[in-house]
Amino acid sequence: MISFSDGFKARNAPPHCDCEVDRAVPRKRSLPDLRGLVLPAAALAIWWAVSALHAGKGGLLVTPAQVWQTTWQQVTSGALAKALGASLAREASGFAIGTVLGLALGVALGLSRIAARVIGPSFDTFKQISLFAWIPLISVWFGLGDAAKVVFLSLAALLPVAAHTCDGIHAVPRAYVEAARVFRYTQRQLVWHVILPAALPSIFTGLYLALIYSWLATLGAEYLLVAGSGIGNTLIDGSENFRMDLVLFGIVVVGVVGSLLSALARAAERAVLKRRGAALIKENV
């Protein structure tokens, strides 16, 4: 039976610390989620089985072993490095130019009523034009070389960056602006310390889409503007020479590079937003 004195002692006893127990218990390590590999593994198994049974017509369906052999040849001969380097150089150039122009245009449309009224309707119409509709005009003005491809990729990157930058600025809560005016922020301080930081998530969405769109447009530009080397030209060579192993190799490279670019963009977004959040916390302390 528990007495009153026992309860009094229990209430007045020093608090028990479970730190030693917590340190002694090992934390469970989170295992990587491998469920995303189920579908590729199943597709590879079906591909291997169909090719082993010779279910496809001659030459139309190659085996995974043939694609792996082609991959090894492309890597060891340096053809992959040359083609991929050319494609990524064009993609980086077009992405950089389109991003700079898109940010400038988006900020102007988002902050200036005059720009929104003068440029906004034309920009809305420009967005409705298919990107590939500009190929004939670009090829006439800039030829079939790298300059034409970079211009095409710049257009692919400019549109999402400008649109999402403008939308992000318009979506900034009115309360933020009113609070900045209470603290007598200048127009420059309002833009740099309130509006643009609040619009960062939308801006990063535009940058992410621009990176992906410019990579996809790289393949389209190399396929339609055939001069020069690149992964798109590798696909064309495989198709013209009826080498399905080379075509499948190019498709796999395009998918892997696109996934890596997507992961890189997401990692950069998380790092910048985390750094921005840490800076805001430091300012408020």
C-alpha positions as a printed Julia matrix, in Angstrom:
285×3 Matrix{Float64}:
  0.0     0.0     0.0
  1.36    3.43   -0.94
  1.35    5.95    1.9
  1.08    9.75    1.75
  4.72   10.08    2.77
  5.78    7.84   -0.09
  3.88   10.05   -2.49
  5.43   13.16   -0.98
  8.91   11.69   -1.38
  8.16   10.72   -4.93
  6.96   14.23   -5.78
  9.98   15.88   -4.16
 12.58   13.47   -5.46
 15.05   14.89   -8.0
 13.96   14.34  -11.58
 15.32   11.2   -13.13
 17.39   11.7   -16.27
 17.1     9.1   -19.0
 20.02   10.53  -20.94
 22.18    7.51  -20.31
 19.4     5.2   -21.39
 18.8     7.28  -24.54
 22.48    7.22  -25.37
 22.62    3.51  -24.81
 19.76    2.75  -27.18
 21.06    2.8   -30.75
 19.02    4.7   -33.27
 17.55    2.8   -36.16
 19.09    3.71  -39.46
 16.64    4.48  -42.19
 17.06    2.16  -45.13
 16.93    3.61  -48.65
 13.55    3.29  -50.34
 14.08    0.89  -53.22
 10.47    0.69  -54.37
 11.23    3.01  -57.26
 13.46    0.3   -58.75
 10.63   -2.25  -59.01
  9.27   -1.01  -62.34
 12.68   -0.65  -64.09
 13.71   -4.1   -62.83
 10.45   -5.63  -64.08
 10.82   -3.9   -67.46
 14.41   -5.14  -67.75
 13.35   -8.7   -66.91
 10.55   -8.64  -69.5
 12.91   -7.16  -72.08
 15.48   -9.86  -71.39
 12.87  -12.63  -71.6
 11.33  -11.37  -74.84
 14.71  -10.92  -76.5
 15.82  -14.38  -75.31
 12.72  -15.96  -76.86
 13.35  -14.08  -80.13
  9.78  -12.73  -79.99
 10.75   -9.53  -81.79
 11.45   -9.21  -85.5
 15.04   -9.39  -86.56
 16.91   -6.19  -85.78
 13.98   -4.43  -84.14
 14.57   -5.8   -80.65
 18.1    -6.11  -79.35
 19.16   -7.79  -76.13
 20.27   -5.95  -72.99
 23.69   -7.52  -73.5
 24.01   -5.81  -76.89
 23.06   -2.46  -75.39
 25.6    -2.97  -72.61
 28.28   -3.82  -75.19
 27.42   -0.65  -77.15
 27.58    1.36  -73.92
 31.04   -0.01  -73.17
 32.21    0.81  -76.69
 30.85    4.36  -76.48
 32.52    4.92  -73.11
 35.92    3.45  -73.95
 36.14    5.1   -77.37
 35.37    8.54  -75.94
 32.3     8.96  -78.16
 30.0     9.28  -75.15
 32.14   11.94  -73.49
 32.33   13.95  -76.72
 28.6    13.77  -77.48
 27.5    14.34  -73.89
 29.96   17.21  -73.43
 28.63   18.95  -76.53
 25.01   18.53  -75.46
 25.63   19.71  -71.9
 27.62   22.72  -73.1
 24.72   23.82  -75.29
 22.24   23.14  -72.5
 24.26   25.14  -69.96
 24.66   28.09  -72.34
 20.99   28.2   -73.27
 19.9    27.73  -69.66
 22.15   30.54  -68.41
 21.05   33.04  -71.08
 17.37   32.14  -70.78
 17.48   32.29  -66.97
 19.05   35.76  -66.87
 16.6    37.14  -69.44
 13.68   35.35  -67.82
 14.47   36.71  -64.36
 14.77   40.24  -65.71
 11.52   39.96  -67.64
  9.66   38.3   -64.76
 10.8    40.91  -62.24
  9.8    43.71  -64.62
  6.36   42.2   -65.21
  5.89   41.55  -61.51
  6.98   44.94  -60.15
  6.09   47.4   -62.89
  2.5    48.12  -63.82
  3.65   49.83  -66.99
  5.65   46.76  -68.06
  2.71   44.5   -67.2
  0.38   46.58  -69.37
  2.79   47.08  -72.28
  4.65   43.75  -72.36
  2.21   41.46  -70.52
 -0.31   40.86  -73.35
  2.45   40.16  -75.88
  4.2    37.81  -73.44
  0.95   35.91  -72.8
  0.54   35.45  -76.54
  4.19   34.46  -76.94
  3.73   31.7   -74.37
  1.02   30.07  -76.47
  3.33   29.53  -79.45
  4.85   26.07  -79.59
  8.58   26.16  -78.98
  9.31   24.08  -82.05
  7.39   26.53  -84.24
 10.4    28.84  -83.93
 12.8    26.28  -85.47
 12.3    27.36  -89.14
 12.79   31.04  -88.29
 15.81   30.36  -86.06
 17.42   28.17  -88.71
 17.03   30.92  -91.32
 18.39   33.65  -89.05
 21.17   31.73  -87.27
 21.85   28.73  -89.51
 22.18   25.15  -88.27
 25.17   25.54  -85.95
 25.52   25.92  -82.22
 24.33   29.53  -82.25
 20.89   28.49  -83.49
 20.68   25.71  -80.9
 21.64   28.02  -78.04
 19.01   30.55  -79.12
 16.4    27.78  -79.2
 17.41   26.54  -75.74
 17.35   30.1   -74.38
 13.72   30.4   -75.43
 12.96   27.09  -73.73
 14.46   28.35  -70.45
 13.17   31.92  -70.62
  9.44   31.16  -70.63
  9.09   29.19  -67.35
 11.51   31.43  -65.46
  9.73   34.64  -66.5
  6.25   33.24  -65.87
  7.0    31.79  -62.42
  9.02   34.83  -61.33
  6.14   37.13  -62.22
  3.58   34.84  -60.54
  5.75   34.54  -57.42
  6.02   38.32  -57.06
  2.27   38.76  -57.52
  1.63   36.07  -54.89
  3.59   37.86  -52.13
  1.12   38.54  -49.28
  0.04   42.15  -48.99
  0.74   42.01  -45.25
  4.47   41.62  -45.96
  4.51   44.83  -47.99
  2.49   46.73  -45.39
  4.81   45.57  -42.6
  7.85   46.73  -44.6
  6.27   50.14  -45.09
  5.64   50.41  -41.35
  9.38   49.94  -40.84
 10.01   52.59  -43.52
 11.75   50.31  -46.0
 12.93   51.99  -49.16
 11.76   50.62  -52.49
 15.08   48.83  -52.96
 14.93   47.3   -49.48
 11.35   46.24  -50.09
 12.3    44.4   -53.28
 15.53   42.78  -52.03
 14.51   41.94  -48.46
 10.79   41.26  -48.74
  9.4    40.63  -52.22
 12.14   38.55  -53.85
 12.78   36.33  -50.77
  9.04   35.68  -50.46
  8.89   34.8   -54.17
 11.87   32.42  -54.02
  9.85   29.15  -53.99
  8.04   30.13  -57.17
 11.26   31.39  -58.76
 12.97   28.08  -58.0
 10.07   26.24  -59.59
 10.67   28.24  -62.74
 14.41   27.53  -62.63
 13.75   23.82  -62.13
 11.39   23.7   -65.09
 13.81   25.75  -67.19
 16.61   23.28  -66.5
 14.45   20.32  -67.5
 12.9    22.04  -70.52
 16.27   23.19  -71.81
 17.65   19.65  -71.54
 14.67   18.24  -73.44
 14.95   21.03  -75.98
 18.63   20.17  -76.43
 17.64   16.81  -77.86
 15.01   18.42  -80.08
 17.44   21.03  -81.35
 20.08   18.42  -82.14
 17.5    16.29  -83.9
 16.1    19.12  -86.04
 19.27   21.22  -86.4
 21.51   18.28  -87.22
 24.87   20.02  -87.6
 27.45   19.15  -84.93
 27.79   16.37  -82.38
 25.59   15.51  -79.4
 23.4    12.85  -77.87
 20.62   13.77  -80.28
 22.96   13.09  -83.19
 23.82    9.73  -81.61
 20.12    8.83  -81.72
 19.93    9.96  -85.35
 22.96    7.85  -86.3
 21.43    4.8   -84.64
 18.11    5.32  -86.41
 19.64    5.91  -89.85
 21.95    2.89  -89.56
 19.17    0.71  -88.12
 21.17    0.16  -84.92
 18.57   -0.21  -82.2
 21.29   -0.85  -79.63
 22.67    2.64  -80.25
 19.17    4.16  -80.11
 18.4     2.48  -76.79
 21.8     3.5   -75.45
 21.03    7.13  -76.31
 17.59    6.93  -74.68
 19.1     5.58  -71.47
 21.73    8.34  -71.41
 19.07   11.0   -71.91
 16.99    9.62  -69.05
 19.92    9.27  -66.64
 21.24   12.77  -67.35
 17.76   14.24  -66.98
 17.32   12.52  -63.61
 20.7    13.81  -62.42
 19.86   17.36  -63.5
 16.53   17.15  -61.69
 18.18   15.89  -58.5
 20.84   18.62  -58.75
 18.2    21.33  -59.12
 16.22   20.04  -56.13
 19.36   19.84  -53.98
 20.34   23.41  -54.91
 16.83   24.63  -54.1
 16.86   22.98  -50.67
 20.32   24.36  -49.89
 19.44   27.94  -50.84
 16.11   27.94  -49.01
 17.71   26.37  -45.94
 20.45   28.98  -45.97
 17.88   31.73  -46.39
 15.88   30.39  -43.45
 18.98   30.21  -41.26
 19.84   33.81  -42.17
 16.36   34.99  -41.22
 16.56   33.2   -37.87
 19.95   34.78  -37.2
 18.57   38.24  -38.02
 15.66   37.8   -35.61
 17.79   36.55  -32.7
